[in-house]
Amino acid sequence: MSKAKTIQSIRGVHDILPSQSPAWQHLEGCFRELLSHYGYSEMRMPILESTELFKRSIGEVTDIVEKEMYTFTDRNESSLTLRPEGTAGCVRAGIQHGLLYNQQQRIWYTGPMFRRERPQKGRYRQFHQIGVETFGMSGPDIDAELIALTARLWKILGLINIDLELNSIGSAESRKAYKAILVEYFSTDMSLLDEDSKRRLTSNPMRILDSKNPDMQALIQNAPSIIDHLDEESEAHFDQLKKLLDAMNIPYIINPRLVRGLDYYSKTVFEWTTNELGSQGTVCGGGRYDGLVEQLGSKPTPACGFAMGVERVLGLMEAQGISTDTPVPHFFMIMAGDEAQLAGMKLAEQLRSQFPQLKLICNCGGGSFKAQIKRADKSAAQYALIMGENEINNNSVTIKPMRDRDAQQQTLPQAELVTYIQSKELFS
């Protein structure tokens, strides 16, 4: 019989291995704690949504909808899509469950997103985001809070060299007038536009400003700035946001070409960027989307949020040499024989009840005493607890230090083990 061919993961989709998980848990834990301090609540949305949700929210003339979504028809001929981002699903859930109209909400979520892009470092087909969405607050104060929150996260994680880029793309009315100006500008010489830009010139010319085509960057840099064409209310909103950031000592760079890649944005848009991740330099981005709730069928509701790429934040931590320690077991229980296994596993559960923070691994799968010592050493446990025939007969346990080679092992009555563990101050 021929050997079966092994199955590999799909291109652009990666496993998160046990050695990598502590870094993920550290980032997620820091974020979860930070959000609780700011008064945000978690929401968990489905990975599958109706395709129409993303067409109506993100915009049909965007790279995501046109080229990148994983969309299929299910058995009842419904068109379904693996979510490419989280905001649309969060708004849909808020509308469906009556959470948004005439209310204030601060919501966060995390999980995998899916886009069929060309895989490269920092850009994957299954990637993970942490997102925050706020509803019912129309002023620049909530914009400033979201930016302050992310700035605080960088400090907690120890990250440096992340720049805040800021812009305002105004209200729907000012954007309409600005789009007409862009059409006139980009129509001057059509030969300078690539095919995507020619197509978007009539459907959504602001998407041209988001083009990554290097041949068009000079043309884009010389385009009229939306900052110069804001309506009065949008300009006042942006000015107050800048004052709030100045008051909180959060530096920023005004980038008039920043428009973000999704059609639902309005007024404030921002990105946190770095030059330490190559071409994928945006680690977090967001802004206001005051028209999206109404666009998806509910009453007008102001909204603002952001999303950060987990893989990119972790990549930046790695690039800057920020390590997260793998949890080290306190004890590894070695049990020689069936009777020892009974006594050892009973003792282990008693210790876990006595010390909820205790990290204790019990040897499973048998093995000689020598083999179990090797497993204890490989586990990186600080101590081995040894249960054998002598220990059973004397109702005792032997403690062998695994990291301090000069320390001597000792045998204690089981009744004294609790006091011994307390004396080591393992949980301080």
N, C-alpha and C positions, 0 to 999 in steps of 0.2 A: 504494500500500500504506500502510495506517495505521501510525503509529508505535506500537511495542509499549509497553505500560504497564510502568513500572519496578516492581520488587518491593521492598517495604520490610521491615525487620525486624519480628518479632512484637512486639506491645505488651508492654512490661515486660521485653524482652530486648534487650540493648545490645551494640553493637560496642565493642571496646577499640581505639582508633585508635593509630597509630604515635606520635603526640605524647603519648598518655597512658601508653603502655607503660613508659617509664622509671620512673614512680612505682610501678607494680605490681612491676616487677623489683626496685626498691629495697626495698620492704616485704618481698617474698618472700625476697630475699637476706639481709636483716637477720634475719628469722625463722629461715631455714634455718641460718645460722651460729650463732645463739643456741641453737637446739635441739641442734646438734651438740656445743656446749660443755656442755650438761646431760646428754648421753648418750642422746638420743632418735634413733630410726631411722625413716625414711620408709616408708610403705605406700601403694600406689596401688590403689584399689578400683574396681569397675565403676560406671558411672553408672546402669545398669539393674539392678534387683533384683526378686525376687519380692514381690508386694504383701503377702503374708502376713508377711514380715519386719517391715514397718513397723506393721502392725496389732498384732502381738504385742509389739513393743518400745515404740513411741511411745504406744500406747493408742488403742482405737477411738473413745473419747469424748474426742477432742481436735480442735481446729480443723484441725490439719494433716491428720489422717486423714479427718475428716468432710467437709472443704470444699476443701482446698488441693492434694491430691496429683494429679499427672498420671499417671493409671492407664489402661491399655488392655489389651485381650485380643489376644494374638498368634495366629498361624495354628494353633497346636495347642491353643488354648483356655486357655492359661496366662494368669493375670493378672499383668502386669508394671507396675512403677512407676518413674518417674524419681526418683532419690533426693532426698528433701526435706531430709535431714540426713545426717551422716557416721558417727555413733556406731554405729548399728545395723549398717551394712555392715562396719565395722571389727570388731565383735564376731563377726559371721557369718564373716568371713574368718579371724579368730583361731581360732574353733572348728573350722572346716573344715580348717585346715592344722596343727592341733595346737600352737598357739602359747601357749595360755592356762593349761591346767590345771597346777597346782603349779609355775608359772613366774612370774617377774617380767618384765613387758614395758613399755617406754616407746616409744610409737608416735606419729608425726605424719603428717598428710596435708593436701592442699590440692586444691581443684577446685570445679567448679560444682555447685550444688544447685538444686532446682526446686520452687516452690510457686505455685499459682495464686491470688495475692493481688491486691488492688487496688493497682496500681502507684502509687508516690509516691516522693518523694526518700528514699533510704536503704532502700527496700523494693521489690524487683524480683521478677519471676517466674523469671528465671535470675539467681542471685546466687552469690557465691563465698565460701567459707569456708576458713579455716585451722583445723584441728582437732588436738587432742592427746588421746590416750587412754592411760591407765596401768592395768596389771592385776597382781594378785597382792600388793598392798600395802594392808592394811586400816586402818592408823593414820592419824592426822591429819597426819603428817609429809609424806606425798605430796600431800595437799590443799594444805598450806602451800607446797610446792615449786612447784606449778602456779600458785598465786597470785603467788609471788615471781618466777617466770619471766615472767608477763605484766607485772608491775610493771616489771621490767627492760627489757622491750621498749618500753614507753612512754618510758622514759628514753633508750634508744638512738635512737628516732624523734624525740625532742624534744617529745613531746606533754605537755600540762599539762591541768589541770582535768578529770581523770577520777577519779571516786569509786568505791571498792570497796564494794558492798553485799553483806552477808553474812547468812546464815540457816542454820538446821538444820531439816529437816523430819522428822528422827527415823527410827527403824526402821519396818518394816512394821507391827509390833504397835502402836507408839505412834501411827502415822498412822491405823490402824483405829479406835482409841479417839477420836482427835481428830476424825475424820470424823463420828462419831456426835454429837459436841458441835456441830460445824458445822451438821449437819442440823437439830438442835434450834433453833439460833440463827436460821438462815435461814428456817425454817418458821414463825417467829412471825408474820410478815406477808408472805404470798406475793405480795401486790400490789406489793411493792417490788422483786421480781425480774423481770428480762427473760426472754424465752422460752428463751434458751440456758441461763440459770441455773436455771430451773425444771426443765429436762430433766436438767441435771447434778446437781441436788440429790440424786437417788437413785443416780446412776451414779458420780459423782466430784465431791463437793462442794468439794474443794480447788481445782478448776479455776475455781470462782466467784471465788476470791481473785485470779486472774489476769485477771479481766475488765477491759477497758479502757472499758467503758460509763461515761461521766461521771456519769450519774444514779445509779449504784450505789456511787460511791466513798465516800460517807459511811457507808453500810451496811457496806462492806468494812472500812473503817478501824476501825470499832467492833467487829468480829468478834473472838472469842476468839483469842489468840495461841498458835501451836503451840509457841513457846518455853516457855510455861508448862505444856506437857503432854508434854515429852520423857521418854522412859524414861531410867533411870540411865546406861546405857552411852552413849547418844547425847549426853546432857548432858556426860559426861566427855570424849567425843570433841570436842565443840564447844568446851569450856573449854580443852582443850589446844591446839586450832587457834588460838584467840585469843591464847594465850600465845606460840605460835611466831611469829605475825604481829607481836605487840608486840615480841618479841626482835629481829625483822628490821626494825623501824621502818616497818612497812607499815600506814598508817592504814586504818580500815574503819568502816562504818556498819552497825549491826544493823538489818535490815529484816524484821520478823516477817511481812510480807505477801508476801515473795519466795518463790515456790514453783516458778518456771520452768514452761514450757509443755508439758513432756513427762512422761509417767507413770513413766518408769523411774528418776527421781531418788530418792535416799534420803540421809538425814543432811545433809551439807554441800551447800548451793547458794550460788552467788555470781554477781554481775554487776558488770562495769565499766560505769559510765554517765557520760554527759555531758549538759549542758544546751545544748550548742552545735550540735546537729543536729536541733533541732525535736522532733517527736513520736517520732522513731526514735532514742532516746537510749542504747540499749544497744549497746555496741560489742563486748562479749565476755561470754560467760556459760558457766557449767558447774557441776559438782559431782560428787557420788558417785552411782554406780548399781550398788550391790553385788548386786542381785538379777537384773540383766539377762542375764548369761551363763547362769545356770541357767534363766531364763525362755525362753531361745532353745535349750535342749536340752542344755546341757553341765553339768559339775560346778560347784557354787557357787564363784565367784571374785570377790573384791573388786575394784572398779574405780572410777576417777575420771578426769574429763577436762574439756575445755572446747572451745568453738569461737568464733572471732571472725569478724565480717563484714568481708571485705576492702574492699568498697565503703564501709562506714561508717568504717573506720580511715582510708582515703584521704580521705574527705569531711572528717573531723576535721582531718587534716593540712592540707588546703586551707583550712578555716575558720580555722585558727590561723596561716596564712601560712607553713607549712613546705614549702619547694620541694625538689624533687629534680632535679638537673641532668641535662639531656639529654646523653648522651655526644657529645663533639665530636670529629670526625675530626682526626687529626694532619695528614694529607696527602690531596690530591686529585690524581690523575695525569691530566694533559692530554696527549693524543697526537694529533698532526697528521699524518694520512695512514696508509696501511696498514703501511708499514715501521715507522713510529713506534709503531703499535699493537703490533706484534710485539715490538719492543724494550721498550716501556713495560710491557706485561703480564708479560714475562719478569722485568724488574727488580722489579716489584711483588711477585711471588712470592718472589724472592730476599730482599727486605726483610722480608716476613712470616715467612719461615723464620728470619731473623737476629733479628727482634724480635717474639716471640709476642704482645706487648701492643700492637703497632702497629695503629692504626686508619687504614686507607688505603682510599680509594674510587677505583676506576678509572672514567674516563669510558666509558660504553657508549652505543651508539645513534648514534654519529657526531656530526656538528655542526661548525660552523666554530670557529676558534680563539676568536673572540669569544663564541660561544655556550657553549663549554666553560669559559671564564673565569667566565661568569655562573653556571654550574652549580657551579663550585668555590666561588664566593662564597656561593651559596644553601646549600651544604652546611655552612657554618660552619667549614670546615677551616681550620687554622692556616696551612698552607702549600700552595701548588700546586707540583707537580713537572711540569715541562714537557719533553716529548720531541718534538722536531721534526727536520727534515732536518739542521740544523747539529749537533744533539746526537748524532744517529746517526753522522754522519761523524767526530765527534771523540770518540766514546765518552764523552760527558758527559751532564749533566742540569742544567737550569736550575731554581733554587728561587726562588719568588716568595712573599714574606710576604703573607698575605691579611688579617690582622687589624691589623697595624702598618703604617699607610699611609706612615709616614716611613722605614720600612726599605727598603733597596734590594735588588732581586733580584740573584742571582749565579749564575754557571755554574761547576760543579765537575766534575772527572773522576768518573765513576761509582765508581771505586775509593775515593774520599774521602767518599762519601755516608754510609757507616756511621759514620765518625768524626764527621761533621757532626751526624747524628741523636743520637749519644751526647752530644755537647757541649750539646745543647738540653735535656737532662734532662726529656724529655717524660713519663717514666713514674714520676717520683718522687711 
